[in-house]
Amino acid sequence: MLQKIVFVFLSILFSNHLLAQEFIKGQITDAESKEALPFTNILFTEKGKGTVSNEEGNYTINLSNLSDKDSITFSYGGYTPQSFLVKSIRRKTTLNVTLQPLVINLDEVVITSKNISVKDIMSKVEENFTENYKKENMKEVLFIHSFNKTTMNKDNPFQLKKSSFDQIDREKSQKIMDMLPDEFVNYIDSKHTWYTGEDEHKLVQQKSISLEESSLDNINKEIEKSLNFLVEDIENSFEQEKVYYRIKSGIIGTKLNEGDDESDSLNVENADVFDSLHYNFKTKYVKGSVKEIFNNVTNLDSDYLEFITKKGKYNYELEGATMIGDDVAYKISFTPKGGNFQGTIFVSSETFALLQIDTEYAPGKRGKHIQLLGVGYSENYKKLRVIFEKGDTSYYVKYIYNQAKVSFSLERNLSLLKKQKRFMFDKTLEEIKVKTNLHMNSNETKELLVLDRQKITAGQFEKIKEKEIIKVKREKTNSLDLWEGGTVITPTKSLEEYQRKEEI
């Protein structure tokens, strides 16, 4: 009898596990060209939620979170949407979707004025922007994917020119230089709850994983072993009246004070926040990054929306109209005649809200470019895809794809001086001098998907408490099981096959 009870119990557990893994996967393509449709909007109609396909047009959906009466709608700007009843696809494991191109005759579009020009439409986009994207107290569940690959020159990026510290010499510094890898890779997926108040935001972590926390682990250990004495001495100087440290480059210098070396990572000696399976970031830095991602596409002062606010710098072409969800939308392409961007937008013919943005730096264009006193920084490439969704009273961000390529260089002599205060001229006690010839190139992709959204009151916002840190768990491979079977962004093939490098 006991064996039967155990068997039934295990069967129930096993059945529930299978139910939790009820995934359907597929690719979305153009019915005519057969090409993949990246970042296709996928909506769970009854629940008002959804996801998007990845840049290869692939998607994954967990059907166990949907009822048989629910439907899944695939929509892409310029194509006829296609819907499927969950009940009809429940037994499938693969569903490839083909979408037919759709262009609507402008004469069929109901507009205020038949003589409206493309410039008039762009003016109304700017005029109605604040009303269409209202700032409201909101609670949103976010899935954020970040992948960064950085390369740097291996030919003497740092040269120790002088050291009066016995613990630091050329041999030890060269050992660290020899450990530098060809590239540094960082892969982090996170799920957070994002709260928007009247004048501030709060972020509460649900889960974060890293498939490549960094390629610097061994280097960090070597640096810590070699320079721990220096860190302790600098900290001790904060408590001394006459001894202090100063960083100097050329004629420019700054005194190190307590609190100057604030780090993204937490004190590893604090057992409550550190263990070998995780590493940590301060929440305020993660929150700042999320806020920047949203501001880039919802704040009219953003450089990435200059094709709206600086209309004199762009040429516009009204290509026609199409359907985006329930909205009849103008399809407008733009190219620069003084601006930086080229791309396509879809604008609601009723509210003049932006429904979708596809933009990138035009050939020969780039963003910030700084070359000053041996410091260089250039934004060489930028690509944005933004999908907005319509709410009861406003439009909201559903998905942001942000790819950037930047370069950084530092060609300066840097000195760290330990000084002692005296009446007229302070005395130098110790000095480290380094010649830098550092050149770095970084390619970063960030994706933000809003999984759920609901309005909250100001009182509810005030009650939310943030933790000081974000804990990131180290994982070797990527799997949807890591997210308890939730529907998130499907990794591209290269990322799906990616494994975290083992420490040597």
N, C-alpha and C positions, 0 to 999 in steps of 0.2 A: 504493500500500500504506500509506504514511504517513497519507494522508487518511482511509483506512478506520479505522486505529488511533485517530486523533484523534476521528473520528465516534463510534466505540464508546465511547471514554473519556468524551466529553461526554454521550453518552446515559445512561451509568451515573450520572454526576453529576446530571443532570437528573432521572432516575428517583428517586434518593435524596432529592433536594430535594422532589419531590412527596410521597414517602412521609413525610417529616418534617412535612409540612403536612396530614396526614390528620385534619382536624378534623370533628367532628359537633356541631351546635348545635341548640338548641331551647328551648321554654318549658314549664314544668311548671304545670298548672292543676288546679283542683278540677273533677271530672267533672260535678258537679251545678250549681254556681254559675258555672262557667267563669272564676272569678277566679284570678289568678296566685297561686302558692304560693311566697312568698319564702323564701330560705335553706333550701331542701330539701336534705336530706342525700343525697349521691351516693357510693356505695361501689363500688369495683372489687373484687369479691368474692374473687377468687383472690389478689390482691396485698395485700389489707387496707389499701388506700389509697383516696383519693378526693378529692372537692371538694364545693362547695355551689353552689346557684343563687344569683343575686344578688337584691336586694330587689324586682326586677321579675319574678322567677321564671325568668330566662334563665340558660342555662349553656353552656359550651363544653368539649369533651373532646378531647384528642389521642389518637386510637385507635392511632396507630403505636407507643405505649408498651404496648399491651395485646395479648395473644395471642387467637387465635380462640376458645380454650376458656374465656377469662375471661368474666365476666358483670358487668353494671352494674346496680346496684339503686338505685332512687329511693325514699326513704322520708321521710315527714313525719308528725309527731305527730298522731294521730287519723285517719290514713288507711292504707289497705291498701297495703303496699309493692308495687312493680312492678319486675320484673327483665327484662333483655334480654341474650341471648348476643351477644358481640361479633361473632361470625361472621355473625349474621343482620342486623346493621346496618352492617357494614363498608363497604358500597357506598353508604350514605346520606350525605347532607350535612346533612339536617335530621331531627330526631326530636322531635316534640312529645309530651309525656307527660301523661296525665290520671290522677289518683289518686282512688279512691273513698273517701268517708268511712267510718271503721270505729270502732264502739264495741262493746266486749265487756261482756256482763252480768257484774257483780261476783260473782255466784254461781258463775261459771265459773272465777274466778281462784283458784288454789291458794295459800292464805295460811296463816300459822301459826294465826291465830285468826279465825274468821268474824265476831267481834264487834269487830274492830279499827276504831277511829274515825279520822277525818282528823287529829285532834290526835295520836293515837298514831303515825300514819304520820310526821307532821312531827317528832315526838320521836325516832323511829328514824332519820330522815334526819340529824339532828344527832348522835345517838349513834354512828352508823356512818360519819360523814363522813371522819374521819382514816384509817380502815381502807380505805374505798372509794377515796380519792384519796391513795395512798401517795406519799411523797417518795422518788424513786429516782434513781440516776445515769442520765442519759438524754441521747441525742443526737437532736435534732429538726430537721427542715428546715421553716422557716417562710416563708410568703408573707404580707407585710404591706402593706395598702393604707391610705393616709392622705390624707384630703382635708379641707382647712380653708379656710373663707371668713370673713374678718373685716372688719367695717365700723367706722368711727370718725367722730366728729363733725368737721365741717370748720370750724366757727365758733370760731376761736382756741383750739385745743387746747393750744398753747404760746405764751406771750407773753414776749418778752425785756423785762424791766423795767429791767435795769441791766447794763452790761458795761464794765469798765475795761481790757479787752484791746482793743487797736487793731484786731486781725484779726476781731473779732466785733462786729457792729452789727445794728440792727433790719432794715436792708435785706436783709442776707444771710440772716437768720433767716426773714424773710417769704418770700424766694425758695424756701427749703426747704419752708415750709408750703404754698405755692402748688403745689408738685409732688406733694403727697399725692394718691393715687388715691382713687376712691370705695370701693374694696374691695381687700383684700389676699388673694390666693389662693395656696395651697400644695398641690401634688399630688405625692405621692411613693409609688412602689411599690418594694418591696424584697424580696429573697430572702436569708435568712440561715440559718446553722446555729447552733442554740441548744443549748448544753451545760449540763446541770444537775448540780452536784456536791452534796456533803453540806451545805456552808454558803455556796456561792457559785455564780454563773453565769458563763459565758463566751459571747461572741458572735463569730462569724466571718462576715464579709460574703461573699455570693456575687455579688450585683448589686443596684444601686439606680438608679432613674431618677426624674427630676423633669420634669413637664410644665409646671410653673409654679414655678420656684425661689423667686420672690418678686416682688412688684410694687415693690420698694424699690431695685432696682439703680441707677437714676439718682439717687435720693435718697442712697443710700450713697456714690456717687461724689462728689456735691456736699458731703456731710458730711465725707468723707475729705479733700477738697480744702480745705475751710474749717477743719477742726478737727485736721488732722494735727499742726500745731504744738503744740496743747494736749496731745495724747496723748504726744508726745515730751517735753514739759516735765514732765508728770506722771511719766513713767518716769524722767527725770533726777532728779526730787525723791527717788526711792527711794534714790539713792546719796548724797544730801546729808544732813548731820547736823542742820542747823538749819532747812531749808526743807521744808515738807510741804503736801499738799492735804487739804481737809476738805469733805465734803458735809453740808449743814445744812438741816433743815426745821423751822421753829419753834424750839423749844428743844432738839430732838433733832439730834445730829450724830455723824458717824463719820469717823475719819481713814482716808485711803486708804493702804494698805500694799502692798508688792510682792506680787502674786499675787491681790489682791482682784478684779481685773477679768478673771478667767478667762473665756474665751469659748468658745462652742460651735464656732466655726470655728477652723481652724488658721492659722498664720502664712503669709500668701500669698507671702512672699518665699522660702519653702522650695520649690524647684523639684520636689522629690520628691513633694510632696503637692498641688501646685496647677497647674492649667492652665485654659485658657479654656473647655474642654468640661465641666468638673466643678466642684463645690464640695464642701465637706467638713464633717462633724460629728465631734466626738470620740466614740469608740465608747462610752465610759462613759455618755454621756447617752442614746444610743439603747438601750443595754442596760437602763438604768433605766426607760425607757418600756415596754419589752417585759415587764420584771419586774412593773411595775404592772398591765399588762393581765391577766397571768396571776393575780396576787394578788387582783384584784377579784372573781374567780369561783372561786378554789380555796382561799382563806384565810377561815376562819369569822369572823375578826375584821373582815372587810371590811364597810363600811357597806352595800354592795349586796347582801349576803346576810342582812340583818337580818330578813327574813321567815322565816328559819330559826331564828335565835338569840333573837329577841324575839317569841315567839309570842303573848304577851299583847297585842301591838299590832296583831294582824291577825285578820281573819275568813277562814276557809277553807271551801271547798266541794269535796267529792269528786264530780266530774262523771261518773266512770265509769272504764273501763280500756280500753287500746288496746295495739297492738304498736309498739315502738320497736326495730327490728332484731330480735334474737332474744328480747328481753325483753318480758314482759307488764308494762305500766306503768300505774300509777294516774295519772289526769289530775286535777290539783288546781288550782283557781283561788283567788286570794287578793286581798283588798281591805283597805285600812288602816282601823283604828279608833284610830289614834295614830301609826302608822308612815308611811313616805313612799311606798311602792311598791304597785302593783297588777300582776297578771299571771297567768301560768299556768306550772306546772311539770309534768314527767312524771317519776315516781319508779318505779324497779324494784320490783316486788312481791316479789322474792326477796331482794335485797341492800339495798333502800332507798337505792340510789344515785340521785342526780339524773342523769337522762339528757338532759334539755333544760330550759332556762330561757328564758322570755319575760317580761320585766319592764320597767316604766317608772315614772317618777314619776306618781303619781295626780294628777287635776285639783286645782289649788290647792296642790300640794306642790312643794317644791324642796329641793336639798341645802344645802351650805354657803352661809351668807349673812352677810357681814361688812360693817359700816359703822363705821369707826373712824378718827378723826382725818383725815378727808378721803379715806380709801382705802375703796373699795367693791369687793366681789367676790360674785357670786351664781351658783350652779349652777341654772339655770332649767329645764332639761330633761335627762333621762337616759333612754336606751333601750338595753336589753341583750338580745341573743339569743345563747345559748350552746348548743352541741351537744357532748356528750361521747360518747366511744366506748369500748367495753369491750375491755380487754386480757386477757392471761392471768392476771394477779394483781391488777389494779387498773383503774380508769376514768381516762381521760385526756381532756384538752381536744382537740377536733378543730377547732372553729371558734368565733370570738368576733366578734360585731358590736356595736360600741359607738358610739352617737351621743350627743353632748353639746352643749348650748347654754349658754354662760356670758357674763356681762357683767362688765366691769371699769371702774372709774372712779378718777380721781386728781384731786382738787381741793385742791392745796396749793402753797405757795410753796417753791421749791427753790433753794438757793444752793450754788455751788462756790467755795470760798475757797482762795487760795494764801496760806499763813501762814509767818511767820518766828518761830522760837522766841526768846523773850527771858526775862529773869530773872523778871519778875512777870506781865506780860500779853503774849501773843504778838501780833505786829504783822500786820495784814492787808495783803498786798502787792497782790493782785488779787482781783476778785470778779465772778462772773456770777450774776445773779438771774433766775429764770424763774417766771412764774405759770402753773400748769397747770390746765386745765379739760378733761381728757381723759375721753371715754366711748367704750368699745369693746364690740362684740357679736360673739361668735365662734360659728360653727356647725361642729363637727368630727365627721367620721366616720372611725372606724378599724375595719379588719377584719383578723383574724389567722386564717390557715388553716394547719394542720399538714399538710404534704405527705407527710412520712415520719417514722418514729420507730423507734429501736432502743435497747436498754439497753447501757450501757457500764460498764466497771469504774472504780474510783477511780483506778487507775493511768493508764488511758486519758484520764480527765478531766485529770489533772495535766499530761499531755504537750501539751495543747492550748495554743497560743500565740495571743493576741489581738494585732491590730494597733491602733495608737493611733487611727486615723481610719477613718471610713466615707466612701467617695468616691461622690458622687451625680452621675450623668451627666445632662446637660441634653438633653431630647428635645422635639421639637415636637408629635408626635402619639403616641397610644397604639396599640400593636399587639402581638398575641400573638407575633409574630416576635421581639420584643425579648427574649422569654424562651425562645428556642430551641425554640419549639413546645411548651413545657411546659403542662400543665393547671394554670391558676391561677383566680382569681376573675374571672368575666366582668364587665367594666365596665358600668354602667348606660348607658342611651341617651345621657343628657346628658354623661356622662364620655367615652363613646366619640366623641362629636362635639366634645369639648373640645380646643382647641389652645392651646398656650402662647402668651401674648402676646409679640409681637415688641418688642424694645427700640427706643425712638424715638431 
